[in-house]
Amino acid sequence: MMVFLKEKLVFFATPKTASTSIEMALGPNCDIRISKVPNAKHTPYRKYQRLLEPFIMTLTKDEPDTVAVIREPVEWLGSWYRYRSREELNGTANSTAGISFDEFVAAYLSDNPPEFARVGSQAKFMSDKDGALGLSHLFRYDDMEGLVRFLQNRLNRQFTLGRANQSPTGEITLSPALLAEYQKAYAQDFEIYERLAPEP
C-alpha cells in the first residue's frame, strides 16, 4: 500500500496484480509506504477504512481517492497456484507442488480450504464492511497501460514498470464444471472484472 498525501491518492496492493512492480516504481516518492509485512502491504479496503483512513485524514484536508488493480479471476487463481509451486515452498503447507490446478481450485472452493488454497477474494479485498465496492478507481490487469497513464497524470511523474515477484510460467486449464462452480461462488469477482471491459 502506498499513500500520496499531496496528490490525495491511496494505492491498494491487490495480491498477484503486479503490485510489487508498481511499488518499486513509485514507492520512493510516496509519503507512506507499507511493504515489508505481506498482511500489512495487502491491506484490504475494509481494514483501511477502519484503521488507516482515520489516521490519514489527520494529515490531509480532503478524503483521498483510492485505486487498485483487478485480474481476471481464473488467471488470478492460476497466478497463486503457480506462485505456490516454487521449489522453495516444497514440503510446506503452502506448496502446490504435485497438485493439479483443478485440485487447487476445488480446494479453494471447499468449506475449509487447506493452507495452500487460502488466497481470499479480489472482490472482498476491494469491498467495504457491507460488501459494496469501495474504490474510486479500478483498472484491469490487462490494462496496465491505462493504470500507468492514470498514475503518471495523477502523480505528475513519468515512470516505467519493471517485473518483480513473478510466478513461475506454466499453462493452466480448468474443467468446465469447476469453472461454473467458481463463477457462481465468486460471482462478484467476475462481475467487477467484466464491468471494466472496454467497449467494443
The 8 nearest C-alpha neighbors of each residue, nearest first, counted from 0:
[[1, 11, 33, 40, 12, 10, 32, 41],
 [0, 2, 32, 10, 31, 9, 29, 33],
 [1, 3, 9, 31, 30, 29, 8, 4],
 [4, 2, 29, 8, 30, 6, 7, 5],
 [3, 5, 7, 6, 2, 30, 59, 8],
 [6, 4, 7, 3, 59, 8, 30, 154],
 [5, 7, 4, 3, 8, 154, 153, 63],
 [8, 6, 63, 4, 5, 3, 64, 9],
 [7, 9, 64, 63, 3, 6, 65, 2],
 [8, 10, 2, 65, 1, 3, 64, 66],
 [9, 11, 66, 1, 0, 67, 65, 2],
 [12, 10, 0, 67, 13, 66, 9, 1],
 [11, 13, 18, 41, 0, 14, 10, 40],
 [12, 14, 11, 16, 41, 68, 18, 15],
 [15, 13, 16, 12, 41, 18, 17, 121],
 [16, 14, 17, 13, 78, 75, 79, 18],
 [15, 17, 18, 14, 13, 68, 140, 70],
 [18, 16, 20, 19, 15, 21, 163, 162],
 [17, 19, 12, 21, 16, 20, 22, 13],
 [20, 18, 22, 21, 17, 23, 163, 164],
 [21, 19, 23, 17, 22, 163, 18, 162],
 [22, 20, 18, 24, 19, 23, 25, 160],
 [21, 23, 26, 19, 25, 24, 20, 18],
 [22, 24, 20, 21, 26, 25, 19, 27],
 [25, 23, 21, 22, 26, 160, 20, 158],
 [26, 24, 22, 28, 27, 23, 21, 29],
 [25, 27, 22, 28, 29, 23, 24, 32],
 [28, 26, 25, 29, 24, 23, 22, 30],
 [29, 27, 26, 25, 30, 3, 24, 31],
 [30, 28, 3, 26, 31, 27, 2, 1],
 [29, 31, 3, 2, 4, 32, 28, 1],
 [32, 30, 2, 1, 29, 33, 3, 0],
 [33, 31, 1, 0, 34, 26, 2, 29],
 [34, 32, 40, 0, 39, 1, 35, 31],
 [33, 35, 40, 36, 32, 0, 37, 39],
 [34, 36, 37, 33, 40, 39, 38, 32],
 [35, 37, 39, 38, 34, 40, 33, 41],
 [38, 36, 40, 39, 41, 35, 34, 42],
 [39, 37, 41, 36, 40, 42, 35, 34],
 [38, 40, 42, 36, 37, 41, 33, 34],
 [41, 39, 34, 37, 33, 0, 42, 38],
 [40, 42, 12, 39, 38, 37, 13, 43],
 [41, 43, 39, 40, 38, 46, 47, 44],
 [44, 42, 124, 46, 45, 125, 41, 47],
 [43, 45, 47, 125, 46, 126, 124, 127],
 [44, 46, 127, 48, 47, 128, 43, 126],
 [47, 45, 49, 48, 44, 43, 50, 42],
 [48, 46, 51, 44, 45, 50, 49, 52],
 [49, 47, 52, 45, 46, 50, 44, 51],
 [48, 50, 46, 47, 45, 51, 52, 53],
 [49, 51, 47, 48, 46, 52, 53, 54],
 [52, 50, 47, 54, 53, 48, 55, 49],
 [51, 53, 55, 48, 54, 47, 56, 50],
 [54, 52, 56, 55, 51, 50, 57, 49],
 [53, 55, 57, 51, 56, 52, 58, 50],
 [56, 54, 52, 58, 57, 53, 51, 59],
 [55, 57, 53, 58, 59, 54, 52, 62],
 [58, 56, 55, 54, 59, 53, 60, 52],
 [59, 57, 55, 56, 60, 54, 4, 61],
 [58, 60, 56, 61, 57, 4, 55, 62],
 [61, 59, 56, 62, 58, 57, 63, 7],
 [62, 60, 59, 63, 56, 7, 64, 58],
 [61, 63, 56, 64, 60, 7, 59, 52],
 [64, 62, 7, 8, 61, 65, 9, 4],
 [63, 65, 8, 135, 7, 9, 62, 66],
 [64, 66, 9, 135, 134, 8, 10, 136],
 [67, 65, 136, 10, 137, 134, 135, 11],
 [66, 68, 11, 137, 10, 138, 13, 12],
 [69, 67, 138, 139, 137, 140, 16, 13],
 [70, 68, 139, 140, 138, 192, 16, 67],
 [69, 71, 140, 75, 139, 72, 16, 68],
 [70, 72, 74, 73, 75, 192, 69, 189],
 [71, 73, 75, 74, 70, 76, 189, 188],
 [74, 72, 76, 75, 71, 77, 178, 173],
 [75, 73, 77, 71, 72, 76, 78, 70],
 [74, 76, 72, 78, 77, 73, 70, 71],
 [77, 75, 79, 73, 78, 74, 80, 72],
 [78, 76, 74, 80, 75, 79, 73, 81],
 [77, 79, 75, 81, 76, 80, 82, 166],
 [78, 80, 82, 76, 77, 81, 83, 75],
 [79, 81, 77, 78, 83, 82, 76, 95],
 [82, 80, 84, 78, 83, 79, 166, 167],
 [83, 81, 166, 79, 84, 80, 78, 85],
 [82, 84, 94, 85, 80, 81, 95, 79],
 [83, 85, 95, 96, 81, 82, 94, 86],
 [86, 84, 83, 87, 88, 82, 167, 89],
 [87, 85, 89, 88, 84, 96, 94, 83],
 [86, 88, 85, 89, 84, 90, 94, 91],
 [89, 87, 94, 86, 91, 85, 90, 83],
 [90, 88, 86, 91, 94, 87, 96, 85],
 [89, 91, 88, 94, 92, 93, 96, 87],
 [92, 90, 93, 94, 88, 89, 115, 87],
 [91, 93, 94, 114, 115, 90, 113, 88],
 [94, 92, 115, 91, 114, 83, 95, 88],
 [93, 95, 83, 88, 91, 96, 89, 92],
 [94, 96, 84, 98, 83, 97, 115, 80],
 [97, 95, 84, 98, 94, 89, 83, 85],
 [96, 98, 95, 99, 84, 94, 89, 100],
 [99, 97, 95, 96, 102, 103, 100, 101],
 [100, 98, 102, 101, 103, 97, 95, 96],
 [99, 101, 103, 102, 104, 171, 98, 173],
 [102, 100, 104, 99, 103, 173, 105, 174],
 [103, 101, 105, 99, 100, 104, 106, 98],
 [102, 104, 100, 106, 101, 105, 107, 99],
 [103, 105, 107, 101, 106, 102, 100, 108],
 [106, 104, 102, 108, 107, 103, 101, 109],
 [105, 107, 109, 103, 104, 112, 108, 116],
 [108, 106, 116, 104, 112, 105, 109, 103],
 [109, 107, 105, 106, 104, 110, 181, 112],
 [108, 110, 106, 112, 111, 107, 105, 104],
 [111, 109, 112, 108, 107, 106, 113, 105],
 [110, 112, 109, 113, 106, 107, 108, 117],
 [113, 111, 106, 107, 109, 116, 117, 110],
 [114, 112, 116, 115, 117, 111, 106, 107],
 [113, 115, 117, 93, 116, 92, 112, 94],
 [114, 116, 93, 113, 94, 117, 92, 95],
 [117, 115, 107, 114, 113, 112, 118, 106],
 [118, 116, 114, 115, 112, 119, 107, 113],
 [117, 119, 116, 120, 79, 107, 115, 76],
 [120, 118, 117, 121, 123, 124, 116, 107],
 [121, 119, 123, 122, 124, 118, 188, 185],
 [120, 122, 124, 123, 188, 125, 69, 119],
 [121, 123, 188, 125, 124, 120, 126, 187],
 [122, 124, 126, 120, 125, 121, 130, 119],
 [125, 123, 43, 121, 122, 126, 44, 120],
 [124, 126, 122, 44, 123, 132, 133, 43],
 [127, 125, 132, 123, 131, 133, 130, 124],
 [126, 128, 45, 130, 129, 131, 133, 44],
 [127, 129, 45, 130, 126, 131, 46, 44],
 [130, 128, 127, 131, 126, 45, 132, 133],
 [129, 131, 126, 127, 128, 132, 123, 122],
 [132, 130, 126, 127, 129, 133, 128, 125],
 [133, 131, 126, 125, 134, 127, 130, 122],
 [132, 134, 126, 127, 131, 125, 135, 44],
 [135, 133, 65, 136, 66, 132, 125, 137],
 [134, 136, 65, 64, 66, 133, 137, 67],
 [137, 135, 66, 134, 65, 67, 138, 64],
 [136, 138, 67, 66, 68, 134, 135, 139],
 [139, 137, 68, 146, 69, 140, 67, 142],
 [138, 140, 69, 142, 141, 68, 70, 195],
 [139, 141, 70, 142, 143, 69, 68, 16],
 [140, 142, 139, 143, 70, 144, 138, 71],
 [143, 141, 139, 145, 144, 140, 138, 146],
 [142, 144, 146, 145, 140, 141, 147, 139],
 [145, 143, 147, 142, 146, 148, 141, 149],
 [146, 144, 148, 142, 143, 147, 149, 138],
 [145, 147, 143, 149, 144, 148, 138, 150],
 [146, 148, 144, 150, 149, 145, 151, 143],
 [149, 147, 151, 145, 146, 150, 152, 144],
 [148, 150, 146, 152, 147, 151, 153, 145],
 [151, 149, 153, 147, 152, 148, 154, 146],
 [150, 152, 148, 156, 155, 154, 157, 149],
 [153, 151, 155, 149, 150, 154, 148, 156],
 [152, 154, 150, 151, 155, 149, 6, 156],
 [153, 155, 151, 156, 152, 150, 6, 3],
 [156, 154, 152, 151, 153, 157, 150, 6],
 [157, 155, 151, 154, 158, 152, 150, 153],
 [156, 158, 151, 155, 159, 152, 154, 150],
 [159, 157, 24, 156, 160, 151, 25, 147],
 [160, 158, 161, 24, 157, 147, 21, 20],
 [161, 159, 20, 24, 21, 162, 158, 23],
 [160, 162, 20, 159, 163, 24, 23, 21],
 [161, 163, 20, 160, 165, 164, 17, 19],
 [162, 164, 20, 165, 19, 161, 17, 23],
 [163, 165, 166, 19, 162, 20, 17, 15],
 [166, 164, 163, 167, 162, 82, 17, 15],
 [165, 167, 82, 81, 78, 168, 164, 79],
 [168, 166, 81, 82, 165, 169, 85, 84],
 [169, 167, 166, 81, 170, 165, 78, 82],
 [170, 168, 171, 167, 81, 166, 77, 78],
 [169, 171, 172, 168, 77, 81, 100, 167],
 [170, 172, 77, 100, 169, 173, 74, 81],
 [173, 171, 174, 170, 100, 101, 77, 73],
 [172, 174, 101, 178, 175, 177, 100, 171],
 [173, 175, 177, 176, 178, 172, 101, 179],
 [176, 174, 178, 177, 179, 173, 180, 172],
 [177, 175, 179, 178, 174, 180, 173, 181],
 [178, 176, 180, 179, 174, 175, 181, 173],
 [177, 179, 175, 181, 180, 176, 182, 174],
 [178, 180, 182, 176, 177, 181, 175, 183],
 [181, 179, 177, 183, 178, 182, 184, 176],
 [180, 182, 178, 184, 183, 179, 185, 177],
 [183, 181, 179, 186, 185, 180, 184, 178],
 [184, 182, 186, 180, 181, 185, 179, 178],
 [183, 185, 181, 182, 186, 180, 108, 187],
 [186, 184, 182, 187, 188, 183, 181, 189],
 [185, 187, 183, 182, 189, 188, 184, 190],
 [186, 188, 190, 189, 185, 191, 122, 192],
 [189, 187, 122, 191, 186, 190, 185, 121],
 [188, 190, 192, 186, 187, 191, 193, 72],
 [191, 189, 187, 193, 192, 188, 194, 186],
 [192, 190, 194, 188, 189, 193, 187, 195],
 [191, 193, 189, 194, 190, 195, 71, 188],
 [192, 194, 190, 196, 195, 191, 189, 71],
 [195, 193, 191, 192, 196, 190, 189, 197],
 [196, 194, 193, 192, 197, 191, 139, 138],
 [195, 197, 193, 194, 198, 192, 139, 199],
 [198, 196, 195, 199, 194, 193, 142, 139],
 [197, 199, 196, 195, 194, 193, 142, 192],
 [198, 197, 196, 195, 193, 194, 142, 141]]
